[in-house]
Amino acid sequence: MTGVLGAALPLVPFAMALLGFLLPQASHLWAGFLGIVGAGVALVVAIVLAFTVDGLVETSHTVATFGEFEVTFGVRLDSAAAYVAIAVGVVALAVQVFSTAYLRSDDRYAPYAAQISLFTAAMLIVVVAGDLIMLLIGWEVMGICSYLLIAHDRRLPEAPAAAVKAFLVTRVGDVGFLLGIVILGVRAGSFRLADVLAPGVLDPTTITVVCLLLLCGVAGKSAQFPLHTWLPDAMAGPTPISALIHAATMVAAGIYVVARLFPLFLASSTALNVLAVVAAVTMLLGALAATVQDDIKRVLAWSTVSQIAYMTGALAVGAPAAALFHLLTHAAFKALLFLAAGSVIHAVGTNLMSHMGGLRRSMPVTFWCTTIGLASLVGLPPLSGFFSKEEILHVAVAGSGWRNLLVYGVGLATVFITAGYATRVWLRTFFGQPRSREASHGHEPSRLMAWPVVALAVPSALLGFVALSPAFAEALGAPEGFTIGAEAAAPVAWAALAIGGVWWAWRLRPADDPARVLGPLRPLFGNAFYLDAVQHALVVRPVTALARAVRRADESGVDGVVEATGQGTLSLGGVVARAHRAGLPRAVTAVLGGAAVLGLAAVAIVGVWP
């Protein structure tokens, strides 16, 4: 029965997606109904599995054989997978319900809702997959769905470009991911996770190579340095899609896969070293870039880049349970923040915080929910983000070695920066005087938009207390439990200092942006250290120039030779044709002349020949 329920997790939203694609594009009621049913049933199944799974449950069915290798479809379930599936189901359901009101007038709502269902099914395939090929299918379908959903609003000129960028950047990483899976399966003699993770199957060199290749795909999907540049531009998609991608699906997939295959990474110090460096760079990069953004969605996007790096850091110091714990809390508070931002954008008609302000009184429910989400993002006690972030920092400081020191030091600095930009968003959006006519007429959204926001505020506030349960910690892979030590005072103190500093800067000049104190650093942070421009100069331009050169060589070289040969043949034929072409009098004269010559020749021959 557990295997059947595990298979039903992705199959139900997948079936709803297929039905949704058959609907007329403008069908809103039935498309919304199918999307909500698919996400709702998947959530119920995940909850049932969380209460019924005992230990590790595996099923396997061979679907194809290639020589010695078998491709199997089956599930590999434990309590951690069930909890991640619950997070996916909660966020997907909230997004589907929220979208029914947020995109009420959308004339392409049916494919939009179906694509969300397909996206959900793909992530759930990654969660329950017992075979690397099955996992790869879900991984790639997510990439296709992200492309379609980011480009959904065709009225925005930046949406198609953002979708193409997201698709290409993640594909770069996926090349390494695919090679890693192929090498892993070939060397292990099987693509089943149970066989791949068996002790002694792979030699240390193969493990290191495979882990580094897999990290390429993880960096792409989870927007980690240097393949992080697609995520902020993905904000061109509808706000509910931002919540889906940034909270519990695509960006979380890479972290989940590393946690799933963590025995391999634990056997490679090189891979863990790379993880630590990537985590440190990405944590600071994302946090600093978020400090000066005016677009509220881009602030949250850069925040996601930074918070995913916390999970990467936890993996680097050997704490996959802490990484999964932060994955769950981040799914709750980041989905809450994006949907709350969607409510604000829906009310004022803009993403720019410079056109907001004073919304605390006109949007009290959204204000308090956003407050919970931001406080959880910062890691203020007793909200959920405090428990998960503190667990990561505790594990880092409790260990030894440069990786632990790096993750802890950068993590502590990022707490300070996170508190600063979160306070700035809070003040610029909800306090002071309205800075536009639309902001002065702000209002709460409809109930269908408000209910998901309020519902997500509950786990954002209370999920951390679940960590106090030994059963929850053991389910995520921490049988010794999660610890809140005395060192928790340090990040809380840093956060309080940053909050106080931003509040003070805002109080001095409430109409101005507190980020003004950064002075000449604002352009540097606002452009994320110009890494996007560097990527464009070092990769995009050379590749584009090479493509143009190849095109010219093909058109003037290969095609030129073929076309020149044909043209030359036609020209020669024209010359011969002109030589044979004559008017009727000339033709008759030539024929008679030829006949006379032939006759004379015949007479001469007869006269000479005896």
C-alpha positions as CSV (number, residue, x, y, z in Angstrom):
1,M,0.0,0.0,0.0
2,T,2.8,2.4,0.8
3,G,4.3,1.8,-2.7
4,V,0.9,2.5,-4.3
5,L,0.5,5.7,-2.4
6,G,4.1,6.7,-3.3
7,A,3.3,6.2,-7.0
8,A,0.1,8.2,-6.6
9,L,1.9,11.2,-5.3
10,P,3.1,12.3,-8.8
11,L,0.5,10.4,-10.8
12,V,-2.5,12.4,-9.5
13,P,-1.2,15.9,-10.4
14,F,0.1,14.4,-13.7
15,A,-3.3,13.1,-14.6
16,M,-4.9,16.5,-13.7
17,A,-2.3,18.2,-15.9
18,L,-3.2,15.9,-18.9
19,L,-6.9,16.7,-18.4
20,G,-6.1,20.4,-18.1
21,F,-4.3,20.5,-21.4
22,L,-7.4,19.2,-23.1
23,L,-9.5,22.1,-21.9
24,P,-10.1,25.3,-24.0
25,Q,-7.4,27.9,-23.1
26,A,-9.8,30.4,-21.6
27,S,-11.5,27.7,-19.4
28,H,-11.1,29.1,-15.9
29,L,-13.5,27.2,-13.6
30,W,-12.6,23.7,-14.7
31,A,-8.9,24.4,-15.0
32,G,-8.8,25.8,-11.5
33,F,-10.8,22.9,-10.2
34,L,-8.4,20.3,-11.8
35,G,-5.3,22.1,-10.5
36,I,-6.7,22.4,-6.9
37,V,-7.8,18.7,-6.9
38,G,-4.4,17.5,-8.2
39,A,-2.4,19.5,-5.6
40,G,-5.0,18.7,-2.8
41,V,-5.0,15.0,-3.3
42,A,-1.2,14.9,-3.5
43,L,-1.0,16.8,-0.2
44,V,-3.4,14.3,1.5
45,V,-1.4,11.4,0.2
46,A,1.8,12.9,1.4
47,I,0.3,13.5,4.9
48,V,-0.9,9.8,5.0
49,L,2.6,8.7,4.0
50,A,4.2,10.8,6.7
51,F,2.1,8.9,9.3
52,T,2.5,5.5,7.8
53,V,6.0,5.2,6.4
54,D,8.2,3.2,8.8
55,G,11.8,3.1,7.8
56,L,12.8,2.8,4.1
57,V,10.2,1.5,1.6
58,E,11.3,0.6,-1.9
59,T,9.5,-0.7,-5.0
60,S,11.0,-1.4,-8.4
61,H,9.5,-2.4,-11.8
62,T,11.7,-2.9,-14.9
63,V,10.5,-0.8,-17.8
64,A,13.4,-1.2,-20.2
65,T,16.6,-3.1,-20.7
66,F,19.7,-1.9,-22.6
67,G,22.2,-4.7,-22.7
68,E,23.3,-5.2,-19.1
69,F,21.4,-2.3,-17.7
70,E,17.8,-2.1,-16.5
71,V,15.8,1.0,-16.2
72,T,13.3,0.7,-13.4
73,F,10.4,2.8,-12.2
74,G,9.6,2.6,-8.6
75,V,9.6,4.6,-5.4
76,R,12.1,5.0,-2.6
77,L,10.3,6.4,0.4
78,D,11.2,7.4,3.9
79,S,9.9,9.9,6.4
80,A,12.1,12.7,5.0
81,A,10.7,12.2,1.5
82,A,7.2,12.3,2.9
83,Y,7.8,15.6,4.7
84,V,9.3,17.2,1.6
85,A,6.3,15.9,-0.4
86,I,4.0,17.7,2.2
87,A,5.9,20.9,1.6
88,V,5.5,20.6,-2.2
89,G,1.8,19.8,-1.8
90,V,1.1,22.7,0.6
91,V,2.9,25.3,-1.7
92,A,1.3,23.9,-4.9
93,L,-2.2,24.0,-3.4
94,A,-1.7,27.5,-2.1
95,V,-0.4,28.6,-5.5
96,Q,-3.3,27.0,-7.4
97,V,-5.9,28.6,-5.1
98,F,-4.2,32.0,-5.1
99,S,-3.9,31.9,-8.9
100,T,-7.6,31.5,-9.5
101,A,-8.1,35.0,-8.2
102,Y,-4.8,36.6,-9.2
103,L,-5.1,35.5,-12.8
104,R,-8.9,35.7,-13.0
105,S,-8.9,37.6,-16.4
106,D,-6.1,35.5,-18.0
107,D,-7.2,34.2,-21.4
108,R,-4.7,31.3,-21.2
109,Y,-5.5,30.1,-17.7
110,A,-6.1,26.4,-18.6
111,P,-2.6,25.7,-19.9
112,Y,-1.2,27.8,-17.0
113,A,-2.9,25.7,-14.3
114,A,-2.1,22.4,-16.2
115,Q,1.6,23.4,-16.3
116,I,1.6,24.0,-12.5
117,S,0.2,20.6,-12.0
118,L,2.8,19.1,-14.3
119,F,5.5,21.1,-12.5
120,T,4.2,19.7,-9.2
121,A,4.2,16.1,-10.6
122,A,7.8,16.5,-11.8
123,M,9.0,17.7,-8.4
124,L,7.2,14.8,-6.7
125,I,8.9,12.4,-9.1
126,V,12.2,13.7,-8.0
127,V,11.1,13.3,-4.3
128,V,10.0,9.6,-4.6
129,A,12.2,8.3,-7.4
130,G,14.0,5.1,-6.7
131,D,15.9,5.1,-10.0
132,L,18.3,7.7,-11.4
133,I,16.7,7.7,-14.8
134,M,13.3,8.3,-13.2
135,L,14.8,11.1,-11.2
136,L,16.3,12.6,-14.4
137,I,12.9,12.6,-16.1
138,G,11.3,14.6,-13.3
139,W,14.4,16.9,-13.2
140,E,14.1,17.7,-16.9
141,V,10.3,18.1,-16.9
142,M,10.7,20.8,-14.2
143,G,13.1,22.7,-16.5
144,I,10.6,22.6,-19.4
145,C,7.7,23.7,-17.1
146,S,9.8,26.6,-15.7
147,Y,10.4,27.8,-19.2
148,L,6.7,27.8,-20.1
149,L,5.6,29.3,-16.8
150,I,8.2,32.1,-16.7
151,A,7.2,33.1,-20.3
152,H,3.4,32.8,-19.5
153,D,2.7,36.6,-19.6
154,R,3.4,37.4,-23.3
155,R,2.5,41.0,-22.7
156,L,5.8,41.5,-20.9
157,P,8.7,41.9,-23.4
158,E,11.2,40.6,-20.8
159,A,9.3,37.4,-20.1
160,P,10.4,35.4,-23.2
161,A,14.0,36.5,-22.7
162,A,13.9,35.5,-19.0
163,A,12.4,32.1,-19.9
164,V,15.1,31.4,-22.5
165,K,17.8,32.5,-20.1
166,A,16.5,30.3,-17.3
167,F,16.3,27.3,-19.7
168,L,19.8,27.8,-21.2
169,V,21.6,28.5,-17.9
170,T,20.0,25.4,-16.2
171,R,20.7,23.3,-19.3
172,V,24.4,24.1,-19.0
173,G,24.4,22.6,-15.5
174,D,22.2,19.7,-16.6
175,V,24.9,18.6,-19.1
176,G,27.1,17.8,-16.1
177,F,24.2,16.3,-14.2
178,L,23.4,13.9,-17.1
179,L,27.0,12.9,-17.4
180,G,27.2,12.2,-13.7
181,I,24.2,10.0,-13.8
182,V,25.5,8.1,-16.7
183,I,28.9,7.5,-15.1
184,L,27.3,6.6,-11.8
185,G,25.0,4.1,-13.4
186,V,27.6,2.5,-15.7
187,R,30.2,2.2,-12.9
188,A,27.7,0.8,-10.4
189,G,26.1,-1.5,-13.0
190,S,22.6,-0.2,-12.1
191,F,20.7,3.0,-12.0
192,R,18.7,2.1,-8.9
193,L,19.5,4.3,-5.9
194,A,19.7,1.3,-3.6
195,D,22.5,-0.2,-5.8
196,V,24.3,3.1,-6.4
197,L,24.5,3.9,-2.7
198,A,25.6,0.4,-1.7
199,P,29.0,0.5,0.1
200,G,32.1,-0.4,-1.9
201,V,30.5,-0.2,-5.3
202,L,32.4,2.8,-6.5
203,D,36.1,3.8,-6.2
204,P,37.0,7.2,-4.6
205,T,38.1,8.8,-8.0
206,T,34.8,7.9,-9.6
207,I,32.8,9.2,-6.6
208,T,34.6,12.5,-6.8
209,V,34.1,12.9,-10.5
210,V,30.5,12.0,-10.3
211,C,29.8,14.3,-7.4
212,L,31.4,17.3,-9.1
213,L,29.4,16.6,-12.3
214,L,26.2,16.3,-10.3
215,L,27.0,19.6,-8.6
216,C,26.9,21.3,-12.0
217,G,23.2,20.5,-12.3
218,V,22.6,21.4,-8.6
219,A,24.2,24.8,-9.2
220,G,21.9,25.4,-12.1
221,K,18.6,24.2,-10.7
222,S,19.2,25.7,-7.2
223,A,20.7,29.0,-8.6
224,Q,24.0,28.7,-6.9
225,F,27.2,30.5,-8.0
226,P,28.1,30.7,-10.8
227,L,24.8,29.5,-12.4
228,H,22.6,31.8,-10.3
229,T,22.0,34.6,-12.8
230,W,18.7,33.2,-14.2
231,L,16.8,33.4,-10.9
232,P,16.3,37.1,-10.5
233,D,15.3,37.5,-14.1
234,A,12.7,34.7,-13.6
235,M,10.6,37.3,-11.8
236,A,9.1,38.2,-15.2
237,G,6.8,35.2,-14.6
238,P,3.5,35.6,-12.7
239,T,4.0,36.1,-8.9
240,P,2.4,32.7,-8.0
241,I,4.9,31.0,-10.2
242,S,7.7,32.8,-8.4
243,A,6.4,31.4,-5.2
244,L,6.2,27.9,-6.7
245,I,9.7,27.9,-8.2
246,H,11.4,29.7,-5.2
247,A,9.8,27.9,-2.4
248,A,9.4,24.1,-2.7
249,T,10.0,22.9,-6.2
250,M,12.8,23.8,-8.6
251,V,15.4,25.5,-6.5
252,A,14.8,23.0,-3.7
253,A,15.3,20.1,-6.1
254,G,19.1,20.4,-6.1
255,I,19.4,20.4,-2.4
256,Y,17.1,17.4,-2.0
257,V,19.1,15.4,-4.6
258,V,22.4,16.0,-2.8
259,A,20.7,15.1,0.5
260,R,19.4,11.9,-1.2
261,L,22.8,11.0,-2.5
262,F,24.7,12.3,0.5
263,P,26.6,9.1,1.2
264,L,28.5,9.7,-2.1
265,F,29.3,13.3,-1.2
266,L,30.4,12.3,2.2
267,A,33.0,10.0,0.7
268,S,34.5,12.9,-1.4
269,S,36.2,15.7,0.6
270,T,36.8,17.5,-2.7
271,A,33.0,17.7,-3.4
272,L,32.3,19.0,0.1
273,N,35.1,21.6,-0.3
274,V,33.4,22.8,-3.5
275,L,30.1,22.9,-1.7
276,A,31.5,25.0,1.1
277,V,33.1,27.6,-1.2
278,V,30.0,27.8,-3.4
279,A,27.8,28.2,-0.3
280,A,29.9,31.0,1.1
281,V,30.1,32.9,-2.1
282,T,26.4,32.5,-2.9
283,M,25.2,33.4,0.6
284,L,27.0,36.8,0.6
285,L,26.3,37.4,-3.1
286,G,22.5,36.9,-2.8
287,A,22.2,38.8,0.4
288,L,24.2,41.8,-0.7
289,A,22.3,42.0,-4.0
290,A,19.0,42.0,-2.2
291,T,20.0,45.1,-0.1
292,V,19.3,47.7,-2.8
293,Q,16.7,46.3,-5.1
294,D,13.6,48.4,-5.7
295,D,11.5,45.6,-7.1
296,I,10.0,43.7,-4.2
297,K,10.1,40.4,-6.1
298,R,13.7,40.8,-7.0
299,V,14.5,41.3,-3.3
300,L,12.8,38.0,-2.5
301,A,14.5,36.3,-5.5
302,W,18.0,37.3,-4.3
303,S,16.9,36.2,-0.8
304,T,16.1,32.8,-2.2
305,V,19.6,32.6,-3.8
306,S,21.1,33.4,-0.3
307,Q,18.9,31.0,1.7
308,I,19.4,28.1,-0.6
309,A,23.1,28.7,0.0
310,Y,22.5,28.1,3.7
311,M,21.2,24.7,2.8
312,T,24.3,24.1,0.6
313,G,26.4,25.1,3.6
314,A,24.7,22.6,5.8
315,L,25.4,19.9,3.3
316,A,29.1,21.0,3.1
317,V,29.5,20.6,6.9
318,G,27.9,17.1,6.8
319,A,24.4,18.0,8.1
320,P,21.8,16.9,5.5
321,A,19.1,16.8,8.2
322,A,19.7,20.5,8.9
323,A,19.6,21.3,5.2
324,L,16.3,19.5,4.8
325,F,14.9,21.2,7.9
326,H,15.7,24.6,6.5
327,L,14.3,23.5,3.1
328,L,11.0,22.9,4.8
329,T,10.9,26.1,6.8
330,H,12.1,28.1,3.8
331,A,9.3,26.6,1.7
332,A,6.8,27.9,4.1
333,F,8.0,31.5,4.7
334,K,9.2,32.1,1.2
335,A,5.9,31.0,-0.4
336,L,4.2,33.2,2.2
337,L,6.4,36.2,1.2
338,F,5.9,35.8,-2.5
339,L,2.1,35.4,-2.3
340,A,1.9,38.3,0.2
341,A,4.0,40.4,-2.3
342,G,1.5,39.3,-5.0
343,S,-1.3,40.7,-2.9
344,V,0.5,44.0,-2.5
345,I,1.3,44.1,-6.3
346,H,-2.3,43.3,-7.1
347,A,-3.4,46.2,-4.9
348,V,-1.0,48.9,-6.0
349,G,-0.3,47.8,-9.5
350,T,3.5,47.9,-9.3
351,N,6.4,45.8,-8.1
352,L,8.4,48.9,-7.1
353,M,8.7,49.7,-3.4
354,S,9.4,53.3,-4.3
355,H,5.7,53.5,-5.3
356,M,4.4,51.8,-2.2
357,G,4.4,52.9,1.5
358,G,1.7,53.3,4.1
359,L,0.0,50.0,3.4
360,R,-0.1,48.8,7.0
361,R,-3.5,50.4,7.7
362,S,-5.2,49.5,4.4
363,M,-3.8,45.9,4.3
364,P,-3.6,44.8,7.9
365,V,-3.8,41.0,7.2
366,T,-1.2,41.2,4.5
367,F,1.0,43.3,6.8
368,W,0.9,40.8,9.7
369,C,1.5,37.8,7.4
370,T,4.4,39.6,5.7
371,T,5.8,40.5,9.1
372,I,5.7,36.8,10.1
373,G,7.4,35.8,6.9
374,L,10.1,38.4,7.1
375,A,10.9,37.7,10.7
376,S,11.1,34.0,9.9
377,L,13.4,34.8,7.0
378,V,15.7,36.8,9.3
379,G,15.6,34.0,11.9
380,L,14.0,35.8,14.8
381,P,12.8,33.5,17.7
382,P,10.4,31.8,18.1
383,L,9.5,31.6,14.4
384,S,10.4,28.6,12.2
385,G,13.4,30.2,10.4
386,F,15.1,30.7,13.7
387,F,15.1,27.0,14.5
388,S,16.3,25.8,11.1
389,K,18.9,28.5,10.6
390,E,20.2,28.1,14.1
391,E,20.6,24.4,13.6
392,I,22.8,25.0,10.5
393,L,25.0,27.5,12.4
394,H,25.2,25.2,15.4
395,V,26.4,22.3,13.4
396,A,28.9,24.5,11.6
397,V,30.4,26.0,14.8
398,A,30.4,22.6,16.6
399,G,32.5,21.0,14.0
400,S,36.2,21.5,13.1
401,G,38.0,22.4,10.0
402,W,38.1,25.3,7.5
403,R,34.8,24.3,5.9
404,N,32.9,24.6,9.2
405,L,34.6,27.9,10.0
406,L,33.8,29.3,6.6
407,V,30.2,28.3,6.6
408,Y,29.7,29.6,10.2
409,G,31.5,33.0,9.6
410,V,29.7,33.7,6.3
411,G,26.4,32.5,7.7
412,L,26.7,34.8,10.7
413,A,27.5,37.8,8.4
414,T,24.6,36.9,6.1
415,V,22.2,37.0,9.1
416,F,23.2,40.6,9.6
417,I,22.6,41.5,6.0
418,T,19.4,39.5,5.7
419,A,18.0,41.4,8.7
420,G,18.9,44.7,7.1
421,Y,17.2,44.1,3.7
422,A,14.2,42.4,5.3
423,T,13.6,45.4,7.6
424,R,14.0,47.7,4.5
425,V,11.3,45.8,2.6
426,W,9.0,45.9,5.7
427,L,9.4,49.7,6.2
428,R,9.3,50.7,2.5
429,T,6.2,48.7,1.8
430,F,4.0,49.2,4.9
431,F,5.2,52.3,6.8
432,G,5.5,56.0,6.1
433,Q,3.3,57.9,3.7
434,P,2.0,56.4,0.4
435,R,4.4,57.3,-2.4
436,S,1.8,56.9,-5.2
437,R,-1.9,57.4,-5.8
438,E,-2.4,53.6,-6.1
439,A,-0.7,53.1,-2.7
440,S,-3.0,55.5,-1.0
441,H,-5.9,53.4,-2.2
442,G,-4.4,50.0,-1.2
443,H,-6.9,47.3,-0.2
444,E,-6.9,43.7,1.0
445,P,-7.2,41.1,-1.8
446,S,-10.1,38.8,-2.2
447,R,-10.6,35.8,0.1
448,L,-9.2,33.3,-2.5
449,M,-5.9,35.3,-2.4
450,A,-6.0,36.0,1.3
451,W,-6.7,32.4,2.5
452,P,-3.4,30.9,1.1
453,V,-1.4,33.7,2.6
454,V,-2.9,33.3,6.1
455,A,-2.6,29.5,5.8
456,L,1.1,29.7,5.0
457,A,1.7,32.1,7.9
458,V,0.9,29.2,10.3
459,P,3.9,26.9,9.4
460,S,6.1,29.9,8.9
461,A,5.4,30.7,12.6
462,L,5.1,27.3,14.2
463,L,7.0,24.8,12.2
464,G,10.1,25.3,14.2
465,F,8.4,23.9,17.3
466,V,7.9,20.6,15.5
467,A,11.7,20.4,15.5
468,L,11.6,19.9,19.2
469,S,10.0,16.6,18.6
470,P,12.6,13.8,18.6
471,A,10.5,11.9,16.0
472,F,10.7,14.8,13.5
473,A,14.4,15.1,13.9
474,E,14.9,11.4,13.5
475,A,12.7,11.4,10.4
476,L,14.9,14.0,8.7
477,G,18.0,12.0,9.6
478,A,19.1,13.5,12.9
479,P,18.5,10.8,15.5
480,E,20.3,12.9,18.2
481,G,17.8,15.7,17.7
482,F,18.1,19.3,16.8
483,T,19.9,21.5,19.3
484,I,19.4,25.1,20.2
485,G,22.7,26.1,22.0
486,A,24.0,29.2,23.7
487,E,25.6,30.3,20.4
488,A,22.1,31.1,19.2
489,A,22.4,34.5,20.9
490,A,25.1,35.6,18.4
491,P,22.9,35.6,15.2
492,V,19.9,37.0,17.1
493,A,22.1,39.9,18.4
494,W,23.5,40.5,14.9
495,A,19.9,40.5,13.5
496,A,18.7,43.0,16.2
497,L,21.7,45.3,15.4
498,A,20.9,45.3,11.7
499,I,17.2,45.9,12.3
500,G,17.9,48.8,14.7
501,G,20.4,50.3,12.2
502,V,18.0,50.3,9.3
503,W,15.1,51.6,11.5
504,W,17.4,54.5,12.6
505,A,18.3,55.3,9.0
506,W,14.7,55.2,8.0
507,R,13.6,57.4,10.9
508,L,16.1,60.1,9.9
509,R,14.6,60.4,6.4
510,P,11.3,58.4,6.1
511,A,10.7,59.4,2.6
512,D,14.1,58.2,1.4
513,D,15.5,54.7,0.9
514,P,17.5,53.4,3.9
515,A,19.9,51.8,1.4
516,R,21.3,55.3,0.7
517,V,23.8,54.7,3.5
518,L,25.6,52.3,1.2
519,G,26.6,55.2,-1.0
520,P,28.9,54.2,-3.9
521,L,28.3,50.5,-3.2
522,R,24.7,50.7,-4.3
523,P,25.4,50.2,-8.1
524,L,27.8,47.4,-7.3
525,F,25.3,45.5,-5.1
526,G,22.3,46.4,-7.3
527,N,24.0,44.8,-10.3
528,A,25.1,41.8,-8.2
529,F,28.8,42.6,-8.7
530,Y,28.2,42.7,-12.5
531,L,28.6,39.0,-12.7
532,D,25.7,38.9,-15.2
533,A,27.6,41.3,-17.4
534,V,30.8,39.3,-17.0
535,Q,28.9,36.1,-17.9
536,H,27.5,37.9,-21.0
537,A,31.0,39.1,-22.0
538,L,32.8,35.9,-21.4
539,V,30.2,33.4,-22.5
540,V,27.2,34.9,-24.4
541,R,29.1,37.2,-26.7
542,P,31.9,34.7,-27.7
543,V,29.3,32.0,-28.3
544,T,27.1,34.4,-30.4
545,A,30.1,35.6,-32.4
546,L,31.1,31.9,-33.0
547,A,27.6,31.2,-34.1
548,R,27.7,34.1,-36.6
549,A,31.1,33.0,-37.9
550,V,29.8,29.4,-38.4
551,R,26.7,30.7,-40.1
552,R,28.8,32.9,-42.5
553,A,31.2,29.9,-43.2
554,D,28.2,27.7,-43.9
555,E,26.5,30.2,-46.1
556,S,29.5,31.5,-48.0
557,G,31.6,28.3,-47.8
558,V,29.6,25.1,-47.9
559,D,26.4,26.6,-49.4
560,G,28.6,28.9,-51.6
561,V,30.4,26.0,-53.2
562,V,27.2,24.2,-53.9
563,E,25.4,27.3,-55.2
564,A,28.5,28.3,-57.3
565,T,28.6,24.8,-58.9
566,G,25.0,25.1,-59.8
567,Q,25.3,28.6,-61.1
568,G,28.4,27.7,-63.2
569,T,26.5,24.7,-64.7
570,L,23.6,27.0,-65.6
571,S,25.9,29.6,-67.1
572,L,27.7,27.0,-69.2
573,G,24.4,25.6,-70.3
574,G,23.3,29.1,-71.3
575,V,26.4,29.5,-73.5
576,V,25.8,26.2,-75.3
577,A,22.1,27.0,-75.7
578,R,23.0,30.4,-77.2
579,A,25.4,28.7,-79.6
580,H,22.6,26.4,-80.8
581,R,20.0,29.1,-81.0
582,A,19.4,30.8,-84.4
583,G,16.5,32.3,-86.4
584,L,14.7,30.3,-89.2
585,P,16.5,31.9,-92.3
586,R,19.9,31.3,-90.8
587,A,18.9,27.8,-89.8
588,V,17.7,27.0,-93.3
589,T,20.8,28.4,-94.9
590,A,23.0,26.4,-92.5
591,V,21.1,23.2,-93.3
592,L,21.3,23.8,-97.1
593,G,24.9,24.7,-96.8
594,G,25.6,21.6,-94.8
595,A,23.8,19.4,-97.3
596,A,25.8,21.0,-100.2
597,V,29.0,20.3,-98.4
598,L,28.0,16.7,-97.7
599,G,27.0,16.3,-101.3
600,L,30.3,17.6,-102.7
601,A,32.1,15.4,-100.2
602,A,30.2,12.4,-101.4
603,V,30.9,13.1,-105.1
604,A,34.5,13.6,-104.4
605,I,34.7,10.4,-102.5
606,V,32.9,8.4,-105.3
607,G,35.1,10.0,-108.0
608,V,38.3,9.2,-106.2
609,W,37.4,5.7,-105.0
610,P,37.7,3.1,-107.9
